[in-house]
Amino acid sequence: MSEALVASQAPGTDIVVPGASGARQFWRRLRAQRAALVAAVVVALLVLVALAAPLLTAIEGQDPTTYHPSLVDSARGGVPVGSLGGVSGDHWLGVEPQTGRDLFARLVYGARVSLGVALAATLVQVAIGVAVGVAAALGNRWIDQLLSRVADIIVAMPLVIMALALLAIVPSSFPRPVLVSLIIGFVAWGTIAKITRAQTLSLKQLDYVAAARLSGWGTVRIARRELLPGLAGPVITYAALMVPANISIEAALSFLGVGVRPPTPSWGQMLTSANVWYQAAPQYLLLPAGALFVTVLALTVLGDGVRTALDPRAASRLRVGTGRRREAKA
């Protein structure tokens, strides 16, 4: 029933719901944005590096956990021996101060952890937020009020403080990357739940949803066949913007010492160890900080490109507004 309408616009918004033809339109609009394409290439390369971390470190002949005490000068407090932090044919980006662990290996494995935690946390947020938002919009008045107030409480909670408290009480034997992903996902789903609820309330007013209800379809079938395709646009848009935010949260938690713990490499955890070496071994600080900056920037630009591709009128409104301001100044 809804297949012919899947590529239409969501009610009350200019967001195009991606269907068969809508997907082609989305890709055409995304390709028209050069910044978004460059960001997509950067993100694809980062994901490829993260997935190929074992192969890359095998080519280098190193691993992220082996100590090399002979490559650091213990008389100078553990500063790497050699120029540029010990860069050589065996250690492409040098070695870590004090321990002598290979920086390249820790950086690429850190990409695995940081990107994996962010993506897993985003999936948990989307799953919980969409389920709660749809249930609130389709439930009776009491269910709607209860779930909406719970979402308001989740939104008002200070995420980092709640994550710090939960991470501090969980046994250290629990896998830390998995724990960080679950905590970020369970503590930060409120906003997407509110967005999903608002969109679902708008979709409920469409004729094809009313026709499905009159034909005897149950609530679950209506939600799965008629509402979820219409929610794809706004959910994908917000999820694309949540990934860089989750990377920053993971880095902040690891930097505070309650996220991913050694010897597991993480960009935030590397920054924690590097904050006292920025003068003696600046590359130890600059490499993870630069990787974190490039990743967050690329994901943010890509997320904005996805939003504009799903909402093409946003760019035209911006151009019209800019043109009017220029005319007013002239």
Order of alpha helices (4+ residues) and beta strands (2+ residues): alpha-alpha-alpha-beta-beta-alpha-alpha-alpha-alpha-alpha-alpha-alpha-alpha-alpha-alpha-alpha
